Amino acid sequence: MLVEPILGWRIWHVDPDDPGGVRLRSWAHSTVWPAGHRMEARCRSILSMALPAWGHSAPRKGHSCGIYALNDREAAEQMLHEIGEAGPDFNRLPAALGRVSLWGRVVENTGGWRAQFAYPYDLELFGADERIASALRREYAVDVALAP
């Protein structure tokens, strides 16, 4: 169990039209990241959803649950680039690349970690404008820059 956070890298969708304001969304599952509060991992395996008694705290070794982060920026940039090549219809929302603080139970994963708790540390936005950047700064209280 980690008390001091680890900084990892990840990508998010940026949803400028969320009813709660401009929000970050997990890239793979579109889960909204709460503003001003930590994100907490939950195991969403079919078995644990069907049989809650079989559920467990996330992350768990040998399982895929947890909040993912990569250990270097280049890997996150490569992922963003590869996803962007899927075409304009695939990537309708702006994207954020940034560091994320990970703590609680943290397990090593291929190229990074999976964590119990996380919160954005800083963000670089792609396909967004200053209005969206300003809203994210205000909502999440983190540094936000527009990509060149």
C-alpha positions, 0 to 999 in steps of 0.5 A, spaced: 500 500 500 503 506 497 502 513 501 506 517 497 504 517 490 507 514 483 507 519 477 504 515 471 502 517 464 495 516 461 490 519 456 483 521 457 477 524 452 475 531 454 468 531 454 466 539 454 458 537 454 458 533 460 452 536 465 457 537 470 461 541 466 468 539 462 470 533 464 475 528 463 473 521 461 477 514 461 479 512 454 477 505 454 471 505 458 468 513 458 468 513 465 467 520 468 473 522 472 470 526 478 473 533 479 476 535 486 475 528 488 480 521 487 478 516 482 477 509 485 478 503 481 472 498 482 473 491 479 468 490 473 469 483 471 462 479 469 463 474 475 464 479 480 458 483 478 454 477 477 456 474 484 458 480 488 461 476 494 466 474 489 468 481 488 475 484 490 478 490 491 482 493 485 487 492 483 489 485 484 495 481 481 493 476 476 487 480 474 485 486 469 482 491 474 485 498 476 486 505 474 492 504 468 498 508 467 504 508 463 511 509 466 513 514 460 510 519 456 513 516 449 508 510 450 502 515 452 504 519 446 505 513 441 498 510 444 495 517 442 498 517 435 495 510 434 488 511 436 488 518 432 490 514 426 483 510 426 480 516 423 476 523 425 470 519 426 473 515 432 476 521 435 470 526 436 472 528 443 478 532 444 484 528 448 488 530 454 495 527 455 498 528 462 501 525 468 497 522 473 498 521 481 497 513 483 496 511 490 493 506 495 494 499 492 499 499 486 501 493 482 506 493 476 503 492 469 506 491 462 509 498 461 506 501 467 502 500 473 495 499 475 492 503 481 487 503 487 486 511 487 488 516 482 488 523 480 490 528 474 497 531 476 497 535 469 494 535 462 496 537 455 490 538 450 489 536 443 483 538 439 481 543 444 481 551 445 483 555 451 475 555 454 476 548 455 483 548 458 480 554 463 475 550 465 479 544 466 484 548 470 478 550 474 474 544 475 480 539 477 485 544 479 491 542 475 496 545 470 493 545 463 496 547 457 494 546 449 498 542 445 502 546 440 
